[in-house]
Amino acid sequence: MSADLPGPNIDPRGGLHHDAVVADAHNDLLMAVTARPPERWASFFRERWLPQLREGGVDLQVLPVFVDEQYRPEGALRQTLRMIECAHVLAEGNADAVRLCTDGAQIDEALAGGRIALVLALESMPGLDASVELLPTLHRLGVRVASIAHWGRTALADGSGEDATGSRLTAAGVEAVREMERLGMVFDVSHLGASGVEHVLELATRPVMATHSSARALRDHHRNLTDGQIRGVAATGGVVCVNFLPAFLSEDPAEYTVDRLVDHIAHVAGVAGIDHVGLGPDFIREVLYDTTPPCCEPDFGGLDVMAAVPGLDGPAGLPLVTEALDKHGFAEEEIVKILGENVLRLFRAELGRPA
């Protein structure tokens, strides 16, 4: 942005942030909603989450299906289906405010009607194990984005917590990539081990994305992407959506700030290009408060996942990111791309588009 030009209007009640399409590529809110009785799914979403999404200006929300350890392995498929059903129920019960979308045209219709477009995703696939033949079933149920590993080992690939193995995708994992491309599902490399990311980038013939990964050059953690991986995602035409979790932004708690988050966004933009960066907040603290018994603390490899960047403990704080991007010197058209246009462009082109 030129120094002699006035900055954009960042008023949280209007202006640039709320005029732009804001896409959140990763919010585990389905875990919190599904923890309620089924008859409360729609009303709980309306009471607890919809006001936050509205206040934060969210227009496009990716809803990952993440299956907790307590359901694995025996109940993983059942819980996967239960969470997918929850997404349909909360969408049907709040049809005036949201729409579950399966392609770009439906997303555009939802946005034009002032509704939040919801897109179903899988975060790892414990419910499928190696049964790749079930991917079309999940596609029929509305899933349009998927990853194939979390922290540990799956039948398809190793997560980033297993980087020491140096393993690539299994034969079933390779088949999963091919099947997702055939179906018009976007492959998500977040959480995938380093060698697995490289393997996917070799295999990919369609754009891939990282729904919630930050820059390893700024924070050396296995969950973050190297510059080479960031360039690789961009080369497919994909988008790297930066994670807001403080432990992935810095080792120093003093740097758990919005400015540090913008450093990661700026780094990804500098490496990948401004057309290939987005937001993947991973607002996990409220979900964990809602789903973890008081007796127990979640263990994520020693990371403090209950920490949050001040003001960014939930979707309502997203206008702060727009303000920080402006102060950093991003031009208005660049901010609009980061906030959601890049993800929207990808989804318009790829969701539901068969090979």
N, C-alpha and C positions, 0 to 999 in steps of 0.2 A: 504494500500500500504506500502510495506517495505521501511524504511527510506533510505536504501542503494541502492535502485533501482531508476533509472531516471524516472521522471514523464512522462505521455503520452504527445504526441504532441497535444496542444490545439490551434494551429494556426487556426484562424477563416476561413482561405481559404482552409483548409485541415485538416489532422490529425484525432485524435480520434472523435471529434465532427462530422465532415462531413463523416467519415467512418462509424459511428454508424447510426442505424435507429433512427431518432428523431420523436417522436409522440407527438403532441399537442392535448390533449383531449378536449379542449374547446376554441374556438375562434369565437366570434359573428360576424365575417366579413360579413356573409350573410345579416345582418341588414343593413350594409352600402351599399352593392352591390344592394340589392333590393330597396333601396331608390332612385336609379337612374332609368331613363326610361328603359324599357325592352330591347330596341335596344342597350343600353350601358352596359348591364350586363356583357357580356363576355369581352368586351374591358376594362371596368373599373377594373374588377378583374385582368386582365393582366397588366394594367398600375400601379395600386395602391398596390395590394396585392401579386401578384406572385413574384415580385422582393424581397419583404420582406421575404416571405417564403423561397425563394431560398437562400438569404443571411443568414438566420437563420438555414439553413440546414434541414428544416422541410421535412420529407418524408411521414408522415401520419398525416392528419389533420381531426379532427372531426369537422363537421359543424353543430352547433345547430340551430334549428329553434325556435327563441324566438319571441313571438307576443307581441308587445307593448300595453300598456293600451288603447291607442287611438282606437285600433281595437276590444277591448273586450266590451261586449260579441258578439254583432251582427256580426262583421266582422272577428272574430277570425279564423273560418274555412277557409274563403276566403284568409286571409293573410297567414295562414299555407300553403295552396296549392300554393300560389304565391311564397313563399320562397322556397318551394320544387322545383317548376318549375325553379326558378332562379338558384338553384344548378345544375340542369340538363343542363340548357342553358350555364352557365359559364364553365361547364365541357366539353360540346360538342364544345364550341367555343375555347377551349384551349386544345384540345385533344392531342396535342404534348407534353403538360407539366403536365397535371393532368388527373386522371381518377376517376369517381364516382364508388365506389366499394360496393358490397353487400355481399361479403364473403371473407374468407381468401385467397382463390386461386386468386381472382381478385386483392387483395392487393399485393400478392407476384408478380403477373405479372406486376403490375404497378411499383413496386420497381425495379424489374429486368430490366425494360425498361427505368429507369431513370425518371419516372414520379411520381408526388406526388399523393398518394392514399387519396381520400376524402371519408369520411363516414358521412352519414346524421344522425342527432339526433334530438330529440324533447326535448326542455327545457320547461317542464310542457306541459299540453295538453289542453289549453283553447279551441282549435278548436274542440275537441272531447266532452268536458264536460263529461257526464257519458256514452256516446255512445261507449262502449268498442268494439262493433261489427265493428267499423270503423278501428280498429288497423290493421286488415289484408289488408285493402285498402292502408293505409300508408306504410305498409310493401311492398306491390306490387310496390309502388312508390319509394322504395329504403331506407326507414328509418330503421336503424338497432340498434339504441341506444335511450333510452327515459327515462325521469323522469316524475313524475306525479304531481308535485307542484313546486311553486316558493316561493315567500315570504309569500303569504297569503293562503287563503282557496280555495280549488277547490272541484269539485264533487267527486274526488278520494281520497284526503288526504289534510292535512294541511301542509303548508310550515313552515320552521323553525321560521319565524316571529310570528307564532301562537303557539309557544311551551307551553305557559301558559295553553292552553286548554287540554294538555295531551292526545290529540286524536290520535287514530290509523287510519288505512286505512278504508275507507268506504267499503261497499259490492262491489261497482263497482271498487274500488281500488284493492281489493283482486282479482277480476276477471281480472283486467288489468295485474297484476303480472303473473297470470296463463297463460293468452293469450300471453304475451310477451315470456314466456318460451316456449310455444308451437310453436311460430313462429320462434324462434331463434333470438330474439331481446335482447340486453343486458340492464338490468334494472340499472338506474342511481339514486343513493340515494342523490346526491348533492341537496341542497335546501329543502329536506324533513325534516319535524319536527322530533324531537328526538324520540317520541313514534312511529312515522311512520317508522323510520329507524329500530327500534327494531322489529316492526311487519313484515317488509319486510324480515329481517334476519331470523325470525321464519319461514316464508313461503317459502323462496328461496330454490329451488332444483338445481339451476344452478348458476354459478358465477355472482355476481353483481359488479358494480364499482361505485366509486365517481369520476365524471369527473373533478370536480374543488372544492376541499375542503381541508382546512388546518387543523392543529392540535389544538384542543381546550385546551390541556394541556399547550400550549405555548401562546395562545391568546384566552381568554375566551369570545368567541362570538358564538351566536347561529348558525351561518353558518358553523362553524368548527365542526369536529368530535371528540368525546371523544375517549380515548384509547380503551374502550370496543367496541365502534362502529368500530374503525379501525381494531381491532382483528376480529370482526364479519365479516367484508367484506373480510378479508384475509382468514377466515375459509371457505368461499364459493369458494375460488379459485380466487377471484376478485382482483382489483387493486384500490388503493387510489391515485388519481392524485392531487398533491398539487397546490393550488391556489396561484398566484403571487400577488394578489391585496393587497397593503400595509396595508389597514385597517384590513385585516384578518391575518396579520403576527405579528402586534404589536399595542399596544395603543400609543406607543411613536414614533413620526415622526423621531426621531433620529435613530430609528432601521428600517427604511424603506430601507433596504440594501439587497444585494445579499447574504451576510453572514447570515442574519436573515432568508431569504428564505431557505437556505441550512440547517439551524437549524430545520426547519419544515420537510424538506425532511428526514433528519437524524432521527428525532423523529419518523416519520411514519415508516421508515425502521426498526428502533429499536423495535417498537411495533408489526408491521405486518410481518417483515421479508423482506429481500432485493428483493424478488420475487414479492412483492405486493405494490410497490410504483412507481409512474410515475409523469408526468408533466401535469398540467391543468391550463395553464397561465391565461386565462380569460383577454386577452388584450382588455380592454373595452374602454380606453380613446380615441383612434382614432375613434372608432365606434361612441362614443357619440359626439365627435366633428363633425363628418360627418352627424349625424342624429338629433341633438338637435338644435332648432332655437336659435340664439344669445340672444333672450329675456329671455330664460328659463334655469334654472339649474335643472338637474335631481335629484330627491329625492330618496335615497336608505337608508332610516332609519337613516339619519344623517351621513352616511359614506361619506368620500371624495373619490368618485369613479374616480375622475379626477387625483388623485395622482398616481404615478408610481414609482417603484423601479428604481433608476437611471440606465440608460442603458437598462432597460427592459420595455420600453413603447410600444414595438412591437416585432414581431417574429425575426427581424434581430438581436436582442440582445441575443438570446438563447445561443450562444457560451460562453457567460459570465457565464452561469450556469454550463457548463461543466468545465470551468476553476476553479470556486469556489468549485465544488465537488472534483476536484483533490486536491486543496489546503487543503480541509477539511480532506483528508486522505482516501477517497474512492478508492478502487482498480479499475483498468481499467474495469474489467468484471462487477463490481457493477455499475459503471457509465453507461455502455452500457445498463444494465437492466433498470436503472432509466430513461434514455433518451428515451427509446421506446420499448426495447425488451419485457418488461412485458406487455405493452398494446398490442403489436403485437401478443404475445403468446395468450392472451385472445381472441382477435378478430379472430385469425386463428381457434381457437377451437369452438367459439360460434356463430359468425355471420352467419345467414342464416341456422343454423343447427336446423332443427325441432326436437321437443321432440319426 
